[in-house]
Amino acid sequence: MDGYEPVTYGDSWAEFYDDFYPPPGADQVGFLVRRAGAGPMLELAIGTGRVALPVAASGVAVHGVEISEGMLGRLRDKAGGMEIKIVAGDMTEFSLEARYPLVLLGFNTLFAPLEADEQRGIFHSVARVLEPEGVFVVECFIPDLGRFDRGQTVRVREVKLDRVVIEYSVHDPASQINRTMVEARWRDGRSAMFPVAVRYMWPDEIDDMAAAAGLELAERYEWYDESPFTEDSPRHVSVYRRA
């Protein structure tokens, strides 16, 4: 997708993001609140505040990193959104004076930078702002390359009474990049297209990036309810500490 930039996803999805992705459940909020302690929590790619606002409502102050003004506009329009302090724009390279007991990078967003060096930069930036006993929580899917046929796939992602959502994807195994266009069609005749590009990694690759930044894996679960991570898990929630 020529012209795809770091702000493309956020600015393209901002208007509809909360329609597709509901707020987190109690398991996720509780998981984060317990690890944030007295706070504040720093969320990278905070977006529309889908996760940040429920955490803040639980009594933990939240700071955010976000590069998309479209996403930030949606956050600021929400109740409590103006109370979220935005401290940086680019999650791949930032340095702050504050130190955090918890840094969160949720919903596969580690895969958003399309260069490995930029993904490594996230870990190094996080290592600089963690408190000595702080943790970095990363949530990612496990790549499922079997879904591609000759490097491409089309799948129905969602069918509801008022809309259908279809994904068109191409896969480049050499670069580990998937490029996807998500098409939404509403019953009233509206339609919209949303681009997504990710550079995926397996958990051991993520662990290696963390180690290079002086962090080590402390916990790994399939989900925020702390269900065990197994070889059949479709996703993981990983918790890193200073080595």
Disulfide bonds with the S-S distance in Angstrom:
none
